[in-house]
Amino acid sequence: MCGFDLDVTHHLLDTLEPAPDGLVVGAAICGTTEQDTITRLSDAMGRWKMLARGTAVSIEEFFRATPGDKRGTNERRWVSAGYVAFRLPAARLFAFPPGYNEDWLWSLLHGAGGETRVVQGDQAVEHEPPTLRRSTRDDILFELAGDLVFDCLLEQLDRRPRGPESVLEDLAQHTPDTSVMPSVRVEALLGQARVLSENRHWQAPVTLESYGLGVLRGLLWSGQLEMDGNTMLNAWSEDAAAKHRSFATTLHATTVWRALREAQKEGRL
């Protein structure tokens, strides 16, 4: 991440009015997209389709993210940990959950009770890794599990406001909608690629094979995307709750705070 200004971020934290349980502030992230592989490929094919015939554009241009049209400070339900700051009471801190999308999930869990304010500031930061990511089988399976949890958690939060522990208990018993299951999402993406490849003037699907499209196709054909959504959600929810209990125990340990204060005095933090 680059192009950020810490002074601007600190000022924003100081000037925004917090909710009773605190404030989480994110930024618009542009540069190279950090979205999951399916979203990255779908967006890339959409851009490719809109190009004028014969236009020469580098592959990097199809994986660009923009800060969006909305400027200024906007209320959000989640923000990216690619650049985030927060001011939360110690009693309300919840541990980062396991797996992919942990930043978005953390934001949702904090805002579940309706007493934590989550906003995206007007600052835009650049995500500029040295090379484009070529998603592997393990990368994609990791992402798909996290995406499934996120979609289901978002659906759960459309009900009544409550604490993170209660949300996790309900999520553990949730049955995912078919539309958010990995195999269905991948089939839709491959269908998008087939439509594009039927036009002989567009070569996007061929170019994108090495950026995850080929791996996704192989996963679908091998049956590895036929997952038990209930089992996944139950295991993830239990893991997230266990990690938070461990975090909460550490958070209230006087020896930990003493060690942190000493490290801060010595300039090691």
C-alpha positions as CSV (number, residue, x, y, z in Angstrom):
1,M,0.0,0.0,0.0
2,C,1.3,3.5,-0.8
3,G,0.1,7.0,-1.4
4,F,-1.4,7.3,2.1
5,D,-1.1,10.1,4.7
6,L,-1.1,9.1,8.3
7,D,-1.7,12.6,9.5
8,V,-4.9,12.8,7.4
9,T,-6.1,9.5,8.9
10,H,-5.4,10.6,12.5
11,H,-7.2,13.8,11.9
12,L,-10.2,12.0,10.5
13,L,-10.3,9.7,13.6
14,D,-10.2,12.8,15.8
15,T,-12.9,14.7,14.0
16,L,-15.5,12.1,13.1
17,E,-18.2,11.6,15.7
18,P,-17.9,8.0,17.1
19,A,-20.8,5.8,17.9
20,P,-21.1,4.5,21.6
21,D,-18.9,1.5,20.8
22,G,-16.3,3.2,18.7
23,L,-15.2,4.0,15.2
24,V,-13.6,2.1,12.3
25,V,-12.3,4.1,9.4
26,G,-11.2,2.7,6.0
27,A,-10.0,4.2,2.7
28,A,-10.9,3.9,-1.0
29,I,-8.3,1.5,-2.5
30,C,-7.3,1.9,-6.1
31,G,-4.4,0.6,-8.1
32,T,-4.3,-3.2,-8.6
33,T,-7.5,-4.8,-7.5
34,E,-7.3,-7.0,-4.3
35,Q,-10.6,-8.6,-4.8
36,D,-11.1,-12.4,-4.9
37,T,-10.2,-14.3,-8.1
38,I,-13.8,-14.7,-9.4
39,T,-14.6,-11.0,-9.0
40,R,-11.2,-10.0,-10.5
41,L,-11.8,-12.1,-13.6
42,S,-15.4,-11.1,-14.0
43,D,-14.5,-7.4,-13.8
44,A,-11.6,-8.0,-16.3
45,M,-13.9,-9.7,-18.8
46,G,-16.4,-6.9,-18.5
47,R,-13.7,-4.3,-19.2
48,W,-12.4,-6.4,-22.1
49,K,-15.8,-6.6,-23.7
50,M,-16.2,-2.8,-23.6
51,L,-12.9,-2.2,-25.5
52,A,-13.0,-1.0,-29.0
53,R,-12.1,-3.7,-31.4
54,G,-8.3,-4.0,-31.9
55,T,-7.5,-1.7,-29.0
56,A,-4.1,-2.7,-27.5
57,V,-4.1,-2.6,-23.7
58,S,-1.8,-4.3,-21.3
59,I,-3.1,-7.1,-19.1
60,E,-2.5,-5.0,-16.0
61,E,-5.2,-2.5,-17.1
62,F,-7.8,-5.2,-16.7
63,F,-7.0,-5.7,-13.0
64,R,-7.2,-2.1,-12.0
65,A,-9.4,-0.9,-9.1
66,T,-10.8,2.6,-8.9
67,P,-11.9,4.5,-5.7
68,G,-15.4,4.8,-7.0
69,D,-17.7,7.7,-7.8
70,K,-18.6,8.6,-4.2
71,R,-16.2,11.0,-2.6
72,G,-16.1,12.3,1.0
73,T,-16.8,10.2,4.1
74,N,-19.4,7.5,3.6
75,E,-21.0,5.1,6.1
76,R,-20.1,1.6,5.2
77,R,-20.8,-1.9,6.6
78,W,-17.3,-3.1,6.0
79,V,-13.9,-1.7,5.0
80,S,-10.6,-3.2,3.8
81,A,-7.7,-3.8,6.2
82,G,-5.4,-2.8,3.4
83,Y,-5.7,0.6,5.0
84,V,-7.8,0.9,8.1
85,A,-7.7,2.7,11.5
86,F,-9.9,2.3,14.5
87,R,-10.7,3.7,17.9
88,L,-12.6,1.0,19.9
89,P,-13.2,0.5,23.6
90,A,-11.1,-2.4,24.9
91,A,-14.2,-4.1,26.1
92,R,-15.7,-4.1,22.6
93,L,-12.7,-5.3,20.7
94,F,-13.4,-8.5,18.8
95,A,-10.6,-10.7,17.4
96,F,-10.0,-10.8,13.7
97,P,-11.7,-14.0,12.5
98,P,-9.9,-16.7,10.6
99,G,-9.5,-17.2,6.9
100,Y,-10.1,-15.0,3.8
101,N,-12.2,-11.8,4.0
102,E,-11.2,-11.5,7.7
103,D,-11.1,-7.7,7.4
104,W,-14.6,-7.4,6.0
105,L,-15.9,-10.0,8.4
106,W,-14.3,-8.1,11.3
107,S,-16.1,-4.9,10.3
108,L,-19.4,-6.7,10.0
109,L,-19.0,-8.3,13.4
110,H,-18.2,-5.0,15.1
111,G,-21.1,-3.3,13.4
112,A,-23.6,-6.1,14.1
113,G,-24.9,-4.4,17.3
114,G,-25.4,-1.1,15.6
115,E,-23.3,0.7,18.1
116,T,-20.0,0.8,16.2
117,R,-19.6,3.3,13.3
118,V,-17.9,2.0,10.2
119,V,-16.9,4.6,7.6
120,Q,-14.8,5.0,4.5
121,G,-12.9,8.3,4.5
122,D,-12.2,10.5,1.5
123,Q,-8.6,9.4,1.3
124,A,-7.7,7.1,-1.6
125,V,-4.6,4.8,-1.3
126,E,-2.8,2.8,-3.9
127,H,-2.4,-1.0,-3.9
128,E,0.6,-1.6,-6.1
129,P,2.2,-5.1,-5.8
130,P,5.2,-5.7,-8.0
131,T,3.5,-8.3,-10.1
132,L,-0.1,-9.5,-10.9
133,R,-1.2,-12.4,-8.8
134,R,-1.7,-15.7,-10.5
135,S,-4.2,-17.6,-8.3
136,T,-3.3,-21.1,-7.4
137,R,-5.7,-23.9,-6.4
138,D,-5.0,-23.3,-2.7
139,D,-5.5,-19.5,-3.2
140,I,-8.9,-20.0,-4.8
141,L,-10.2,-22.6,-2.3
142,F,-9.1,-20.3,0.5
143,E,-11.0,-17.4,-1.1
144,L,-14.1,-19.4,-1.9
145,A,-14.5,-20.4,1.7
146,G,-14.1,-16.9,2.9
147,D,-16.5,-15.5,0.3
148,L,-19.2,-18.1,1.4
149,V,-18.8,-17.1,5.0
150,F,-19.1,-13.4,4.1
151,D,-22.2,-13.8,2.0
152,C,-23.9,-15.8,4.7
153,L,-22.9,-13.5,7.5
154,L,-24.2,-10.5,5.5
155,E,-27.5,-12.2,5.1
156,Q,-27.6,-13.0,8.8
157,L,-27.1,-9.3,9.7
158,D,-30.2,-8.3,7.8
159,R,-32.2,-9.3,10.8
160,R,-31.8,-7.9,14.3
161,P,-28.8,-6.1,15.8
162,R,-26.8,-8.2,18.3
163,G,-23.4,-8.9,19.6
164,P,-20.7,-10.8,17.6
165,E,-20.9,-14.0,19.7
166,S,-24.7,-14.2,19.1
167,V,-24.1,-13.7,15.4
168,L,-21.6,-16.5,15.2
169,E,-24.0,-18.8,17.1
170,D,-26.7,-18.2,14.5
171,L,-24.2,-18.4,11.6
172,A,-23.1,-21.9,12.7
173,Q,-26.7,-23.1,12.1
174,H,-27.2,-21.3,8.8
175,T,-27.9,-23.0,5.5
176,P,-26.3,-21.2,2.6
177,D,-28.4,-20.2,-0.4
178,T,-27.5,-22.2,-3.5
179,S,-26.5,-19.0,-5.4
180,V,-23.5,-18.3,-3.1
181,M,-22.1,-21.8,-3.2
182,P,-18.6,-22.0,-4.9
183,S,-19.7,-24.4,-7.8
184,V,-22.5,-22.1,-8.8
185,R,-20.4,-19.0,-8.7
186,V,-17.7,-20.6,-10.8
187,E,-20.2,-22.0,-13.3
188,A,-21.5,-18.5,-13.8
189,L,-18.0,-17.1,-14.4
190,L,-17.1,-19.8,-16.9
191,G,-20.4,-19.1,-18.7
192,Q,-19.3,-15.4,-18.9
193,A,-16.0,-16.5,-20.4
194,R,-17.8,-18.8,-23.0
195,V,-20.0,-15.9,-24.2
196,L,-17.0,-13.7,-24.6
197,S,-14.9,-16.4,-26.4
198,E,-17.7,-17.0,-28.9
199,N,-16.8,-13.6,-30.4
200,R,-13.6,-14.2,-32.4
201,H,-12.5,-10.6,-32.0
202,W,-12.1,-11.0,-28.2
203,Q,-9.3,-13.1,-26.8
204,A,-9.8,-12.3,-23.1
205,P,-10.6,-15.8,-21.9
206,V,-7.4,-17.2,-23.4
207,T,-5.3,-14.5,-21.8
208,L,-6.9,-14.9,-18.4
209,E,-6.4,-18.6,-18.2
210,S,-3.1,-18.2,-16.3
211,Y,-4.7,-15.7,-13.9
212,G,-7.1,-18.2,-12.4
213,L,-9.6,-19.0,-15.1
214,G,-7.9,-22.3,-15.9
215,V,-7.6,-23.3,-12.2
216,L,-11.2,-22.6,-11.6
217,R,-12.2,-24.7,-14.5
218,G,-10.1,-27.6,-13.3
219,L,-11.6,-27.3,-9.8
220,L,-15.1,-27.4,-11.1
221,W,-14.5,-30.4,-13.4
222,S,-12.7,-32.3,-10.6
223,G,-15.7,-31.9,-8.3
224,Q,-13.6,-30.2,-5.6
225,L,-16.1,-27.3,-5.4
226,E,-18.9,-29.5,-4.2
227,M,-18.8,-28.4,-0.6
228,D,-21.0,-28.9,2.4
229,G,-22.0,-25.3,3.2
230,N,-23.5,-26.1,6.6
231,T,-20.4,-28.0,7.7
232,M,-18.1,-25.1,6.5
233,L,-20.1,-22.4,8.3
234,N,-20.3,-24.5,11.5
235,A,-16.5,-25.1,11.6
236,W,-15.7,-21.5,10.7
237,S,-18.0,-20.1,13.4
238,E,-16.6,-22.3,16.1
239,D,-13.0,-21.4,15.1
240,A,-13.8,-17.7,15.1
241,A,-15.4,-17.9,18.5
242,A,-12.5,-19.9,19.9
243,K,-10.0,-17.4,18.5
244,H,-11.9,-14.5,20.1
245,R,-12.0,-16.2,23.5
246,S,-8.2,-16.6,23.3
247,F,-7.8,-13.0,22.2
248,A,-10.1,-11.8,25.0
249,T,-8.1,-13.7,27.6
250,T,-4.9,-12.2,26.4
251,L,-6.4,-8.7,26.2
252,H,-7.2,-8.7,29.9
253,A,-3.9,-10.2,31.0
254,T,-1.9,-7.7,33.0
255,T,1.4,-9.3,32.1
256,V,0.7,-8.7,28.4
257,W,-0.1,-5.0,28.9
258,R,3.0,-4.6,31.1
259,A,5.2,-6.1,28.3
260,L,3.6,-3.9,25.7
261,R,4.1,-0.7,27.8
262,E,7.8,-1.7,28.3
263,A,8.2,-2.3,24.6
264,Q,6.7,1.0,23.8
265,K,9.0,2.9,26.2
266,E,12.0,1.2,24.7
267,G,10.8,2.2,21.2
268,R,10.3,-1.4,20.0
269,L,6.7,-0.7,19.0
